[in-house]
């Protein structure tokens, strides 16, 4: 009898241990997973918060927790000592962090070109006025040089010849975020300063001074601007053409909404690529060995790459992005892309614009 009881207890104990193991696997977490804390740009928060991403990291023994901050703040004011990695949305900010922290290796697992969300009547009007044309592929581009000519002259929408679609009594301007706060505004500044500088990256104090009046006007003439790209994009989605005919966004935001299939992208909505454009390169700077493991996984793990593509990010595998993002008809390659200025140059320009508010 005692022997049978002992055997029964042993069986119960074994089943309990198996149950604990299975329970731990079923909820997507691994027993003893290492918690890795990072600080990221806000546009990646939804990706890191997605349960599929959480589970993918857990299968590699990691529990990744993130805080958010602007890319400029990540490079200048955020205390990085308490984090295993920093993941800004721009390569200039990442380069500064890399230099300051003396890090030799960085990872750029995904990126997103800057684009302009608009509507078919507005696109047709700008096309008729020579401001929009076809790019190298089957996609429309906003010609920044011609757009700057309109902005410099203070041209209103109702002054455009043949305008019956959008006769608004306000200036032709792309709606952006606050250049004092947002990375997308910094990327926009990189684009317009390149064109204003004779199609060359601004690199000297003299060039900064020369382009400042025209580029500052593009921000100041907007009036109030929001501090996150989600703001103007949500206005674009909800308020429509009347409030936001042209909204600067990340391509990933538009593609993400198309892939969700939630009806937020309506049939008359269009995505323009700026000519030239700048890629917002999401660059992870590892600050500890665990942070380095996160970077390696994001850059090489097929599952995480596919998940990133479902959020509209272009990954290190172009074929994967093309496959996942096919419903959004995103072009495979954007030929007319330029590099942003150095972090120091961009900071001086942003500070100079900010002082004029």
N, C-alpha and C positions, 0 to 999 in steps of 0.2 A: 504493500500500500504506500509506504513512504517513498519507494522508488518511483511509483507512478506519479505521485504528487510532485516529486523533484523534476521528473521529466516534463510534466505539465507546466510547471513554473518556468522551466528553461525555454519551452516553446513559446510561452507568453512573452518572456523577456526578448527573445529573438524577434518575434513579431512586432514588439514595441519599437525595437531599434530600427527595423526595416521601415516601420511606419514613419518614424521621425525623419529618416533619410528621404523617403518618398515625398513626405510633406514639404521638406525643404526644397526638393526639386520642383514640385508642382507649383509653388508660388513664385518660381523664377529666381530665387535667391539661393546662393550656395553657402553652406555652413562655413563660418570662418572667412567670409568674403572680406577683402581689404577695402576700406572706405578711402576714396580718393577725392579730395576737394579741389575744385577748380573755379576760376572766375572767367566768365565768357561775355561776349556781346549778346544783347538781349534777343537778337533775331534767331539765335540758336536755342533759346530756352525751350521752345516747344519740342524740338528734336530730342534734347536730353531728358525731357520730362515724359516722353512717350514710353509706354510700358514695354513695347517691343525692343526699344533701345536699352531700357533698364535690364530686361531679360538677357539681351545679347551680351552686355558687359558682365552680368552675373555668371554666365557660362564660362567666362574667362577669370572668374574669381574676384571681380571688382564690383564695388558699389560706388558709382560716380555721383557726387553731389556738386551742385554748381550754384554760384552767386552770379549776378549780372552787373555789368558796368559798361559805360561807354568806352569805345576804343581809346579815345584821348585820355580818359581817366585811368584806364589800365596802364598806359605808358607813363603816366606822370604822378598821379596822386594815390592810387590804390596801394595798400600795404600788401605786397605779394608774398611776404614772409610766411603767411599762414596757408598758402595754397601750393598744391602739387603741380599745377599748370595754369598758364594764362592763355586765353584763346580769343584774341581780338579779331575784329572783322576786317582789318586792313593790314597789308604788309608793312607800311611805314611804321605803324605802332608796334608791330611785332619785332621789327628790326631794332627799334630803340630798346625794347625790353631785352632782346637778345644781347645787345651790346652792354647794357647796364648790368645784367645778371651774369655776363660772361658765359653764355650758353652756346655750345658749338653746333647743336642739332635742333632743327625745327621741322614741323610737319605742316603741309598745306593739303589737308584731306579733301576739302571742297571749296568752291568759289562761286561767285554769282556776278554777272555783269550788271552794271547799272542800266536802267531802262526807264521809259516814260509810259505810264498807263493813260490811255485816252479813249475816245469814242469815235465811231466811224464818221459821223458828220464833221467832227473837228479835224480828223485825219484827212478827209476829202478836201476840206477847205484849205488846209496847210499844203496839201499836194498841189492844189490849183495855183497856189501862190509860190510854189517852188521851194517850200521849206521842208517838205517831206518827199522822199523818193525811195526807190527800191535799193536795198543794199546788195552785197555781193551774192546773196542767195535770195530766196523767195520770202523776204521779210521787209518791212518798212523801217526806214531810219529817219530820225529828226536831224536835219543838217544844222549842226551847232553854229557854224559860221553865219548862216542866213538867219538863224534864230537870234543871234547876238546883234545883227544889224537891226532887226525889228525892236529888240529890247533897248538898244542904244538910242533909237529914235523915239522911244516912248509910244510905240504904235499900239492903239487899242484894237480889240477884236472887231469892233464895228467900223473900223477904218480899212479893213482888208477888202480889196476889190471882190465883188461878187458874193459877199457874205450875207446869205439869208438863213444859214443854219445856226449861227451862234453870234448874233449881233449884240454882244455884251459890251457895256461901256466901262471896261477895265482893260488894263494893259495885257498884252500877250506875254505871259510869264509862266514858267514851269513852277508848280508848287513844290517847295522843298521843306526840309526840316530846319531847325535852328543850327546855324554853323557853329555856334558856341557849345553845342551839346552833342550833335549827332554825327556818326560816321558817314551816313549817306550824304549829308550836306558837304562833308569834307571831300568825298569822292566826286560830287558835282563840281566843287571848286577846282578839283584837279582837272576835270574835263574842260571847263570853260576857260581856265587860266592857260591851258595848253593852246587852245585855239586863239585866245586873245594875244598870246605871245608868239604869234606867227607860226603856229603848228610846231611848237618846240616846248619841251618840259621846262617850266620855270626853275631856274637854278642859281640865280644871282640876286642880290639886293636891288640892283637896278631894274631887273625884269619884274621883281615883285612890285616895286613902286609904279612901274609902267602899267601893269595890268590891274592894279588894285581898284582904281575908280570904276572901271566897267564891270568887274566881277562883283564888287560890293553892291552896286546898284541892283543886281539881279536878286539879291537877298533883301535889301532894304525896301525896295518897291513892293514887296509882298505884304508888308505889314507884319502882323502876328504870325509866327511860325511855331510848329510843335516840336517837341524834343525827341520824338521817336518816329521812325518811318511808318509804324503802324497807324499813326494819327492820320496823315494825309491819305494813306491807302484806304483806311476805313471810311473816310469822307468820300473818296472816289467811289467806293462800293455802295455806300448808302445814300449819299446826297446827290450823286450823279453829275452830269455834265455842267449843270448850272453853277455849282460851287467849285468843282475841280475838273476843268477840261484837260489839264495836263498835270500829272502827278509823278514826281520822281520816286521810283521805287527800286528795290532789288528784283531782278528777274525771278528769283526764287519765290517771292511773295505771290506773283501772278500765277506761276506754274503750280505752286502748292494749292491754290484755290481751284484751279482747273482740275487737278488730280483728285481733289476731295469730291468733286461732283456734287457740291452742295447748292448749286444754283446761284452762287454769289457772282460768278462771271457770266454776264448776260450776253446775248448774241451780238449786241452793238458795241461791245467793249473790245478795244484793240491794244496791243502792246507794241510800242515803238522802241527801237534801239537807238541810242544817241550815236552820232557819227562825228567824232570818234566816241568810243566808250572806254570805260575803265572797269577792270574786274576787281570786285571787292574780294580779296583773297583771305579766306578765313585761315589764319596761321596759328597753330598751337605751339607755344613755347613751353617745353617741359622744365620744371623747376626741381623735380625729384625723380628718382627712378620709377616710382609708381606713375607719375605724370607722363614720363616717357612711354610707359606701357600703353597708356590711354592714347597717346599720339600715334604709336605704332599700329594699334588696333584700328583706329579711325582711318588710317592711311592704307591699310592692307586687308582688313577683314571684309570679305565679300558681302556678308550679311549687313554689316553696318554701312557699307557703301550703298547697298540697295535701299536701305532705310533712309539714308541721307538724300538719295535721289527722289524718294517719294515726298520729301519736303521741298523739292524744287532746286536743290543744290546740284551744281555740276561737280562730279566726282573725278577721281584720278583715272577712272575708266570711262572714256567718252561713249563707248558703245552701250554701257549700262545706263547712263543718263538718257541717251537717245531712245533706248527701249522703254524705260520707265516713263519718261516725259513725252512720249509720242502723242498722247491726246492733246497736249498743249501746243504742238507744232513749233516747238522751240528750235531755232536753227542749230545745226551741229557745230558750226564754227562762226565766229565773228572776226572777220579779217581786220576791220578798222578799230583796233584796240591799242591804247597807249598806256604807258606806265605813269603812276602818280609821282609828284615831286618827293624829295626826301622828307622825312618826318620833320626836321627842323624848318625847312622851307614852308611846308604845309602849315605848321604851327604858327609861323610868323604871319602868313597870309590870313589864317583863321582869326588870330588875335587882332590883326589890323581891321578886319571886317567887323569883329565883335565890338571894337571900340567905337564904331560909328553908329551903333544902335542907340 
